Amino acid sequence: MAPLIPRTATATGLTGILALATLVWLTPAPALADDEPSEPPGTVTTSPPPEVDANSPGLKLAEGATLASAKVLDIKSVVEDLGGEERREDTNTNVTFALQAEVLFAKDSAKLNPEANARIEAIAQEIEGQNPSTVRVFGFTDDLGTYEHGVTLSKNRAEAVHNRLASSLGPNVTFEVRGYSEDYPIADNSTEEGRRKNRRVEVSFPRDGGGGQN
């Protein structure tokens, strides 16, 4: 006959189990703040990169096809002084200086003022450092007055800058000199500030001794 288990022991054991179950059920889970991440930083996983079959027909050139030549992007850098009187533009191939007419000439004049010589001489030194065979000197005006007058004035101003540069650079440099009147504005002609920027002489030349310009 199996031994009898005292009722007191059975009742006590059952009571303890129920009490423990009640304690576990009533204990609330720790609350998370609304602004806490759902997962700790650094634990988020991403899908692995797809495998690429190097021998896939879709990655091969068609028969007889060739790859195009590599191209170097032309990076442009523009620096303008605080008053906007002088602007320098550099690319991989060319250097361009733009001088506002007001810093070189009196109003409606093509005669260089004394202050212009130092600015033009600085450009001449830059040209000597690059040693180009060709230098372009182009004149521009705003859209006030007649187009024909602008052509004459812009050409005469370009010639004045050209003559000053030629006296410093000597006969080994070929100059292209033109006047474009109000063509090719770089600013809005509806404001005086814009017109002042458009009244300019540009000196451009290739970098590092190049003979041609784009």
Phi, psi and omega in degrees: 000134184290145180294145179278141178259126182302140181295327182297320179294318180296317180295319181295317180297318180295320179297320179296319180295316179296320180295319179294319179296320179296320180296317179295318183291326183275346182284117183287150175287148179297133182279145176259138176293150183299330184268007177278144179293148179293333175227143180302145178304138178093355182258353181287130181254151177242163179291144178295152180298147180293148177282137181245127178274111182297340181263010181296135180301331181291343180263000183262147176290148175296156182301128180089350181279153178227156177285144177290156178295145179294141180244139176263122181295138180274109182267129183251133176238129181237127178235128181233136180290169191302321181274357182075011183287332181223138181227136177242132179236123180244134169235182179296337187243332188229159171236133180229129172251133175240119179250127177295142184300328183297333180273353181248326189225158168285168181300132177058030182235155175243017178264124182295137176273166183301326181290340183290330186300318182295320180293317181291324178296322178297321177292321178300320179294322177295320179297317178300322180294327180274338177055053178279160176268340182227137177231134177257136176233110185241137178252149181217154176232179171273191183263012176278148182079182182280155179297319182297319177296322178297322178298313181296313183295315182294323178291317180296323178292320176297322178296321180296317178292320178301315181298321180291320178294317182298327179293337179265329188266340179083189189275357185278355181251132175265132182253141168248119186238127181214157174238129187246007179054230184270001179294153176059054176292150177250000180212175183281121181284358181278352178237155179294324178298317178293317179297324179296321177291327181286333176280098190206165169236128180252135175242120182227150182199155180286153179280152169055044172076011180295152183261342183237164180229151178268000000 
